[in-house]
Amino acid sequence: MMRMSWQRDARSKPQPSSAPTRGPNTTPQHANIATMTAGEGSAAAAAASSSSDMPTSPSPKPVSVLFVCLGNICRSTMAEGVFQSLTSSPQHPLISHIDSCGTGAYHIGDGPDSRTMSTLASHGVTTYRHRARKFSPSSDFTTFDYILAMDDDNLDDLERLREREVKKRGGEMGVGKVMLFGEFGGKKRRGDRGEEIEDPYYGKKDGFEKAWEQSVRFGKAFLEGLERGELS
């Protein structure tokens, strides 16, 4: 099970130290404050006022994330299962909702590929459950802040659907962002595109292990960007 940069080990609550015994010649703290000169008092007041006037950066808001591949049984389910493990126990405060789907309708209602499930289980992810569904422009662009494609073909399909949805709605407001998952922590390719997660469906088990490794790497990088306030 992965642990993220935002998590901290629980520490025992510090015990209050016993108050020191005041000797007969010890000057109380409040006596020192009372003897502060007028100039020192003015400087302290100015510093306090300056500190209170300093702008504070807004806290990042929680976001919802949708992982998308072609059939929603291999890569996007792997990414969803990994991301769930990265953001649970305890629940990540900046993630509100996670799901996955496919651009095609080939496997609607099916569970994830057995090789996806066995790969997840081999890495300690044993509670993941999902039924494949197709991407829904009318609802998914509204529900999800980040829609993350596994490869260039998925990305192109989603960008076309988003363009159509923006035109239909008359603007960008409330329409989720479409990006390649490999933009986060992935190796850059020609044209400055991020790393793809290749479809392992027709290959062997090692393709699913690679999809696991990429999903962990990309997922951690996404969370780090979110925690730095770069994404929300």
Sequence and secondary structure as in RCSB ss.txt:
>XXXX:A:sequence
MMRMSWQRDARSKPQPSSAPTRGPNTTPQHANIATMTAGEGSAAAAAASSSSDMPTSPSPKPVSVLFVCLGNICR
STMAEGVFQSLTSSPQHPLISHIDSCGTGAYHIGDGPDSRTMSTLASHGVTTYRHRARKFSPSSDFTTFDYILAM
DDDNLDDLERLREREVKKRGGEMGVGKVMLFGEFGGKKRRGDRGEEIEDPYYGKKDGFEKAWEQSVRFGKAFLEG
LERGELS
>XXXX:A:secstr
    TT                 TT   HHHHHHT  HHHHHHHHHHHHHHHHS        EEEEEEESSSSSH
HHHHHHHHHHHSTTTT TTEEEEEEEESS TTTT    HHHHHHHHHTT         B  HHHHHHH SEEEES
SHHHHHHHHHHHHHHHHHHTSSTT  EEEETBTTT    GGG  B     TTS HHHHHHHHHHHHHHHHHHHHH
HHTTS  
